[in-house]
Amino acid sequence: MIELQAEDIRRFAASIGIPSIGFAKPVPGPEAQQLKAWLEKKFHAGMGYFEKDIRVRTLEEPLLPGQKAMVICLFPYPALLMSPHVSAYALFPDYHRYLNRKLSELKQLVELKAPGIAVRVFADSSPVMEKPLAVRAGLGFQGKNTLLISPEYGSYCFLGGLILDCEIADDSRSSVVPEGCGSCRLCIDACPTQALSGEGLDGRRCLSYHNIENRGEIPDDIQDEMGMRVFGCGICEQVCPKNHGAKQGNYPDWQGEKQLAQRDLKGLFDDCFKGFGKHFGETPIHRLGKKRLMRNLLVAMGNSGQNDYISCVEKCADEPGLEKYAARAMRKLGNKGSE
């Protein structure tokens, strides 16, 4: 029977720039029932993919035939770049590509060590509950904002990993981190739409859901709370004490987009209007598509109250699917005569 050593995999990961890893068994845990209860409450809003392959997601059925072990990899990203309009993680080239490249490198090293084993890479596009698995692997705990919080790196982290059909001889470092949020509820109190509660995250109220995942109309009350955010939110992370003084990730081959971080709403609008693919094609923002980004920009421009944006809004007044948002922006900007 093939058996890998945990220390070998740790050494492989460190050699290619993966800063933190842990190990978990691919067996169902309490998170399976928690996910099903969350779905029953319709907290997943329009994210129907959570309902697909649910038995695989809860580890009641295998993603990889014969799966016996999982390597969970944590990628903290530098949160040094900040924008009032775009979440910190989206100020980098699309993280899926970076994670998949690094995880593929780790896969190759593992396969060289144990020829003949089956290995599958996963990131957040696979039906895997990365956060509970990361907790099992000793990488952190799930906070009241539902995010994984690393004692070392805070919540500014991506997760991915490997599934293997062989055993891993683990060591004592893969124990569950006992730390938690305690009585702190800063994220719950700071959420502008009360999307967070003791029951978890209600996606129907979450700003990030609406300006990223929502392909339909954004409710009026949510538009009012979006402020000038056009991709993501991040308030629950910004107020989290665990992120204050946390270590930053450092990847020489994965640098942030400083120009994107410095863009104001007009700059973002011009980039979108004149060359969406050219300006956003390498970033997570590209997944929105031009029309949804324009939708979000119109909401933000209206909320800004700055008449400087009127000329931008007027360009979208007759665009199919955007008329309603352009009209709202004009009302908010006090220029009803242009509706």
C-alpha positions in Angstrom: 0.0 0.0 0.0 1.4 3.4 -1.0 1.7 5.9 1.9 3.1 9.4 1.6 4.7 11.3 4.5 3.2 14.6 5.6 6.6 16.2 5.9 7.5 15.3 2.3 4.4 17.1 1.1 5.1 20.1 3.4 8.6 20.3 1.9 7.3 20.1 -1.7 4.7 22.9 -1.0 7.3 25.1 0.6 9.7 24.6 -2.4 7.1 26.0 -4.8 5.9 28.9 -2.7 2.8 27.5 -1.0 3.2 28.9 2.5 0.8 26.8 4.6 -0.8 23.4 4.2 -2.6 20.8 6.3 -4.2 17.4 5.9 -7.8 16.1 6.3 -9.7 12.9 5.8 -12.4 13.0 3.1 -15.2 11.8 5.3 -18.5 13.5 6.1 -18.6 15.9 9.1 -21.1 18.1 10.8 -20.8 20.6 8.0 -22.8 18.3 5.8 -26.0 18.9 7.8 -25.1 22.6 8.2 -24.9 23.0 4.5 -28.3 21.2 4.0 -29.9 23.4 6.6 -28.4 26.5 4.9 -29.9 25.5 1.6 -33.3 24.8 3.1 -33.4 28.4 4.3 -32.7 29.5 0.8 -29.6 31.4 2.0 -27.8 30.5 -1.2 -30.1 32.9 -3.1 -29.5 32.4 -6.8 -26.3 30.3 -6.4 -27.9 27.1 -7.6 -24.5 25.4 -8.0 -24.5 24.8 -4.3 -27.3 22.3 -4.8 -25.5 20.4 -7.6 -23.4 17.4 -6.6 -24.4 17.9 -3.0 -23.4 14.4 -1.9 -20.0 14.9 -3.4 -19.7 18.4 -1.7 -20.6 16.8 1.7 -18.1 13.9 1.1 -21.0 11.4 1.1 -19.8 10.4 -2.4 -16.2 10.7 -3.7 -15.0 13.3 -6.1 -12.0 11.0 -6.8 -12.6 7.3 -6.9 -11.0 5.6 -3.9 -10.1 9.0 -2.2 -8.3 8.5 1.1 -6.6 11.8 1.9 -6.8 15.6 1.2 -4.1 18.2 1.2 -5.5 21.6 2.0 -3.4 24.6 0.9 -3.8 28.1 2.1 -2.7 31.0 0.0 -2.7 34.3 1.9 -2.8 37.3 -0.4 -1.3 40.7 0.1 -4.1 43.0 1.3 -1.9 46.1 0.9 -3.8 47.3 -2.2 -7.2 48.8 -1.3 -9.9 50.3 -3.4 -13.3 51.8 -2.3 -14.8 50.1 -5.4 -13.2 46.7 -5.8 -12.6 44.0 -3.2 -8.9 43.4 -2.3 -8.7 40.0 -3.8 -9.9 41.2 -7.2 -7.0 43.7 -7.4 -4.8 40.7 -8.6 -4.7 38.7 -11.7 -7.4 36.0 -11.5 -6.5 33.8 -8.5 -8.0 30.7 -10.1 -5.1 30.6 -12.6 -2.5 31.1 -9.9 -3.8 28.6 -7.5 -4.4 25.9 -10.2 -0.8 26.4 -11.5 0.7 26.1 -8.0 -1.5 23.1 -7.1 -0.6 21.4 -10.4 3.1 21.8 -9.6 2.4 20.3 -6.2 0.5 17.4 -7.8 3.5 16.7 -10.1 5.9 16.5 -7.2 3.6 14.2 -5.2 3.2 11.9 -8.2 7.0 11.7 -8.7 7.2 10.7 -5.0 4.5 8.1 -5.3 4.2 6.8 -8.9 0.8 5.3 -9.8 -1.4 7.2 -7.4 -4.4 9.2 -8.5 -4.4 12.9 -7.6 -7.0 15.6 -8.3 -6.6 19.3 -7.9 -9.4 21.4 -6.5 -10.0 25.1 -6.0 -13.3 26.9 -5.3 -14.7 25.9 -8.7 -15.0 22.3 -7.6 -17.8 20.8 -5.3 -15.6 20.9 -2.2 -16.3 22.6 1.1 -12.8 24.0 1.5 -13.4 26.1 4.7 -14.6 23.3 7.0 -11.8 21.0 5.6 -9.3 23.7 6.3 -10.5 23.8 9.9 -10.1 20.0 10.1 -6.6 20.5 8.7 -5.7 22.9 11.5 -5.3 25.9 9.2 -7.8 28.1 11.1 -11.4 28.5 12.3 -14.6 29.7 10.6 -15.5 33.1 11.9 -18.9 34.6 12.4 -18.4 36.2 9.0 -18.3 32.5 7.7 -14.7 33.0 6.4 -11.8 30.9 7.3 -9.6 32.9 9.7 -6.0 31.9 10.0 -4.3 32.8 13.3 -1.3 33.8 11.3 -2.8 35.4 8.2 -6.3 36.4 9.1 -9.1 35.9 6.5 -7.3 37.3 3.5 -6.7 33.9 2.1 -7.6 31.6 -0.8 -8.0 27.8 -0.4 -7.4 24.9 -2.7 -5.8 21.5 -2.5 -5.3 17.9 -3.7 -7.4 14.8 -3.2 -5.4 11.5 -3.3 -6.3 7.9 -3.4 -3.5 7.0 -1.0 -2.9 7.5 2.7 -0.8 10.3 4.2 1.2 9.6 7.3 0.2 12.8 9.2 1.9 14.6 12.1 0.6 16.3 15.2 0.5 19.7 13.4 -2.7 18.8 11.6 -5.0 19.4 14.6 -8.1 21.6 14.7 -7.3 25.2 15.8 -9.3 25.7 19.0 -9.4 29.5 18.6 -12.6 31.3 17.6 -14.4 34.6 17.6 -15.5 34.5 21.3 -18.0 37.2 22.1 -16.9 39.4 19.2 -19.6 40.3 16.7 -18.1 43.3 14.9 -18.7 41.7 11.5 -22.3 41.0 12.3 -22.9 44.5 13.5 -21.0 46.2 10.6 -22.8 44.4 7.8 -24.9 47.1 6.1 -27.7 44.7 5.1 -27.7 42.5 8.1 -26.8 39.5 6.0 -24.8 38.0 8.8 -26.3 36.4 11.9 -25.9 33.4 14.2 -27.5 31.3 11.4 -24.7 32.2 9.0 -24.7 34.3 5.8 -28.0 35.0 4.1 -26.9 35.4 0.5 -30.1 37.2 -0.4 -28.9 40.1 1.7 -25.2 40.0 0.9 -23.8 42.9 -1.1 -21.1 40.7 -2.7 -23.7 38.2 -3.8 -25.7 41.0 -5.6 -22.8 42.7 -7.3 -21.0 39.5 -8.3 -23.3 36.5 -8.5 -26.7 38.1 -9.1 -27.5 37.9 -12.8 -30.9 39.5 -12.4 -32.2 42.7 -11.0 -30.7 44.1 -7.8 -33.4 45.0 -5.2 -33.8 48.7 -4.6 -32.9 48.5 -0.9 -29.7 46.6 -1.7 -28.7 49.1 -4.4 -29.0 51.9 -1.7 -26.6 49.9 0.6 -24.0 49.1 -2.2 -22.6 52.6 -1.8 -19.8 52.9 -4.4 -18.8 49.2 -4.4 -18.9 47.6 -7.9 -17.2 44.3 -7.1 -17.5 42.7 -3.7 -17.8 44.3 -0.3 -15.2 43.3 2.3 -16.7 45.2 5.3 -16.8 42.0 7.4 -13.1 41.5 6.8 -12.1 45.1 7.3 -13.6 45.3 10.8 -12.3 41.8 11.9 -9.7 42.2 14.7 -8.0 39.0 13.4 -7.0 40.9 10.2 -5.3 43.7 12.2 -1.6 43.0 12.2 -2.0 39.7 10.3 0.9 38.6 8.1 0.7 39.3 4.4 1.3 36.9 1.6 4.3 37.6 -0.7 4.4 36.1 -4.2 7.0 37.6 -6.6 5.2 36.0 -9.5 1.7 37.2 -8.6 1.6 41.0 -8.2 -1.4 43.2 -7.6 -2.8 45.6 -10.2 -1.9 49.1 -8.8 -3.6 50.9 -11.6 -6.8 49.0 -11.0 -6.6 49.9 -7.3 -6.3 53.6 -8.1 -9.2 53.8 -10.6 -12.1 56.0 -9.6 -15.6 55.3 -10.9 -15.1 57.3 -14.0 -11.9 55.5 -14.8 -13.6 52.1 -14.3 -16.5 53.2 -16.4 -14.2 54.3 -19.3 -12.2 51.1 -19.1 -15.4 49.1 -19.2 -17.1 51.1 -21.9 -14.1 51.3 -24.3 -12.4 47.9 -23.7 -13.8 45.6 -21.1 -11.8 42.5 -22.1 -8.6 44.5 -22.5 -8.7 46.1 -19.1 -10.4 43.4 -17.0 -9.7 40.2 -18.9 -6.9 39.0 -16.5 -8.8 39.9 -13.3 -11.7 38.2 -11.4 -13.9 41.2 -12.5 -14.0 39.6 -16.0 -16.4 37.0 -14.8 -19.1 39.7 -14.4 -19.2 40.5 -18.1 -19.5 44.0 -19.4 -23.2 44.5 -18.8 -23.2 43.5 -15.2 -20.1 45.7 -14.4 -21.9 48.6 -16.1 -25.0 47.9 -14.0 -22.9 48.0 -10.8 -21.1 51.2 -12.0 -24.4 52.9 -12.6 -25.6 52.0 -9.1 -22.4 53.3 -7.6 -22.4 56.5 -9.6 -26.0 57.2 -8.5 -25.1 56.5 -4.9 -22.1 58.9 -5.1 -24.2 62.0 -5.6 -21.5 63.5 -7.8 -22.9 65.2 -10.9 -19.5 64.6 -12.7 -20.9 61.2 -13.5 -24.0 62.4 -15.4 -22.3 62.2 -18.8 -21.3 58.5 -18.1 -24.9 57.7 -17.0 -26.4 59.3 -20.1 -24.4 56.9 -22.3 -26.3 54.0 -20.8 -29.8 55.5 -20.8 -30.9 53.5 -23.8 -28.8 50.3 -23.3 -31.1 47.3 -23.0 -31.0 45.9 -19.5 -29.4 49.1 -18.1 -32.2 51.6 -18.6 -33.6 51.1 -15.1 -30.2 51.6 -13.4 -29.4 54.6 -15.5 -32.8 56.2 -14.7 -32.2 55.6 -11.0 -28.7 57.1 -11.2 -30.2 60.2 -12.8 -32.8 60.5 -10.1 -30.2 60.1 -7.4 -28.0 62.7 -9.1 -30.9 65.2 -9.2 -31.1 65.4 -13.0 -34.6 64.1 -13.6 -35.0 66.1 -16.8 -32.6 63.7 -18.5 -34.6 60.6 -17.8 
